[in-house]
Amino acid sequence: MAVLAVNGTIDPQQYLAVVERTEELARLQAQAQRRKSMLIFGPEAVGKTRLLRAFVQTQPLVLFAPQVQSPREMLLALIEELRRVAKPGIDLPANCTSLRTGSLKGIVQRALEKHPFSLALDHLAGPSRVVTGLIKDLNYFDRTPVIFVARTPHMEDIGNLQPMCAGKAERLELKEFVPPIALEFARREASNTGLWASNLDHVLHQLVEWSSGNPGSIVHMLKMAHFPRYYAGDQIKVHVLYLDYRMGRRE
């Protein structure tokens, strides 16, 4: 997709399409209609969770588990989602926290048999064999599609779940913004947060270059830029800011 209009300015519709990931969202929605699983992957802070949450909001039959650290944690999150959707024929105990993991699994499996739900799983965080085994059981030979996120370049954080999305059509890569979009994104974020400095334009160009167009990195550095320690008079000490950012200092 071209990102520059003829006059050299960013086309607003093109800008929103890239920043809001409308093409990626449409692809996820189409995959959901086909009832196929999907793996979302890309660099840290590129917007994977944001896209997943936007997708969930458009899908009334998607059960979202934001944290998946253990089978019990995942099952309890899915049961809370079942309460939210409140579909007929699904009987849920008033209090599930005292139930054993096996009983929780049975509740979720019976619900999946009654309605064509899909699962959206975020923050798998290197799932154990028990967790991946549970996900495969709930998937049950693709009966229940699973949308999940990989957070490392080689996808080791999703364990042995990769075969569930082995095909190219079942993998969705989120990329960083190209420089013109990234710069416009930085300008809008700076404006929306009231950031000002006499060297702001230079600062924004530097942040875009150093971030390689990563939206999360741009937002983090712009937040840091509001703090007095990064000012010398009316100018932002951009190299000091970036050094602190690279060293892991998060304001």
N, C-alpha and C positions, 0 to 999 in steps of 0.2 A: 504494500500500500504506500503510495506517495504521501509524504508528510508536509510538503511545502506547496502553498498555492502559487499561482503565477507571479504575484507581486512580492513573493518572498516571505509572506507571513503564514502563520499556522492556520489552516482551515479548522474552525471550531469543531465541526462534526468529525473530522479525521482525528483531531486531538482527543476528543471524548471517546472515540472508538478504541483508540490505543490505550488511554489511561484507564478507562472503565473495563477494558478487556471484553468488549462486546462480541468480538468474533470468537474468542475462547469460550465465553459463556454460552453462545449459541451452539458451539460444538458439544459442550457438556450436555446441554438440553437435548440435542439430537441423539446423543449417546444414551441418555436416560429413556427417551422414547423407544429406542431399540432394545432397551433393557440389557445393556452391556456394561461391564465394569470399565473403569477409567483410572489411570494413574496420572496425577499431576506432579510435575517435577520442574526444577529450575533453581537458580541461585538463591541463597539466603536473602530474605527481605524483598523479594521480587513481587510479592503479592499473592502467593499461593493460598494462604488462609482467607484473605479477602475475597478471592474468586470463589473459593469453596463455599463461604458463607453467602455470597450473592446467589450462587446456584441453589443452595438449600432454600432460600427465601422464595424462589420461583417454583419449587417442587413440593406440593402438599404431601406426597407419599415418600419423602426422603427423611430418614431418621439420622440425626447428626450427633456424633459423639466427639466433642472438642478435645478431650484428653483420653488417650488409650494407653495407660501404664500397666494395667492388669486386666485379666478377664472379668473380674468382679466389677471393676470401675467402668469398663465398657458396657457391660450388661445393664448396670444401674442407669447409665446415661441413656441407653436405648429404651429402657422402660419408661423413663421420664419423657422421652420423645413420644412414646406410645400414648401416654396420658395426654400429651399436648394435641396430638392429632385426633384422639377420641373417636376411633372408627368402630362401627358396630361389630359385635361378636367377639370383642377383645375384653376379657375380664381380667382386671389387674387387682392384686391385693392392695389394701389401703396402705400397708407399710411393708416394703420389700427389703429394708435394710437388714432385717434379722434372718432372711432366707439364705440358704446355702447357694453356692455358685451354680450347682447343678439344677436347682429349682429355678433360679433366675434364667438360666439358659433355656429351660423348658418353656417358660413364659414367652420369651422372645421368639423361639422357634414356632410355637403355636400361632403367634400373631403373624409371622412371616408366611405361614401356610394359608392364612385367611385372606390376606391382602397383598397386592403387588408392590410391597415396599422396596426401596433401595436404601443402602447404607452409605453415609458419608463420614469418613474417619480421618481425623486430623491428629497430628502429634503422636504418631505411632512410637517414636523414640526407641528404635531398636527392639521391636517386639520379641518376646521370648517364644519358644516353640509352642508353649501353651496358648499364648495370645494368637499367634498365626494359625494354630490349629483350630481355635474357636472361630476365627474369621472365615476360614475355609468351610467349617461346618455350617456357619450361617449362610455362606454363599451357596453351598449345596449344589455343586455342578452348574453354577451360573443361574440358579433359580432366583437368587437375590443378588442383583448387581451391587458392587462395592466401588465407591469413588474414594480414593485415598491419595495421600500426599507423600512424596519422597523429599527429604530435606538435605540429602548429601549428593554430590556429583555422581557417585557410583551406585546410589540407591541402596546401600547396605543397611540403611536404617529401616527398611521395610522387610528385612529378613528374606524368607523364602516365598514371599507373596508375589514376586515379579512374574512368575508364569501365569498368574491370573490376568495379566495385561501384557501378554507377550507380543501382540501385533502392534504395528505402527499406528493403526487407527485407534488403539486403546491406550495410547500415551499422548499426553498433552504437555508440551514444554512451554513454560513461561519465560520469555526473554526480557532482558533489560531494555529500557527505552532507547531509541536512537537519539543522537545528540540534539536535534531540533526539538523533539518532543520533550526530552529530559530538561532542556533549558526552559521551555515554556512551563513545564510542570514546576520547576524550581521557582520561577518568577511568580507563578500563581500562589504557591505555598508561602513564599516570603510576603506577598501582599496580604494574603488571608490572615497571617499571624502578626502583621504590623511591623515586620522587620525592616529597619532602615539603616543605611550607612552611606557615606559619600562614595565609597568604593564598592557598593552593593553589586553592580553589574559585573565587575571583575570577580567578586566573590562567587557569584552564581556560576559564572563560566568555569571557575576552578573546581567548584563542588561537582559540577556535571562531569568534568574530565576525571577527577579523582574517583568518583563513584562508578564510573563506566556506565552511567545511566541507570543505576540501581535506585528505584524510587524510595525504598526503605532507608538506604544510606543517605540520600538527599534529605529526607525528612529528619533523620537523626541529627545531621550536621546543622540544619537550619534551626532546630530546637536549641542546640548548644550555642548557636550564634547569638541568642538573646541574652546570654549571661555577660555581665560587666567585665569579667576577666579577659574576654576576647576582644575588648575594645581599647583602642589607643586614640583618644579624642573622638572624632566622629567616624573613624574607620575600624573595620573588623580585621583583627590579626588572623587572617585566614590560614596561614601556615601553622600557627600555634594551635588553632582549632583543629586542623586536620591531623596534626601530630597527636593531640589528645584523643581524637577519634580512633586513630589507628592503634593507639596503646590501650584502647578499651575503656576509656573514660566516657561514661554516658551520663549526661546531666539530667 
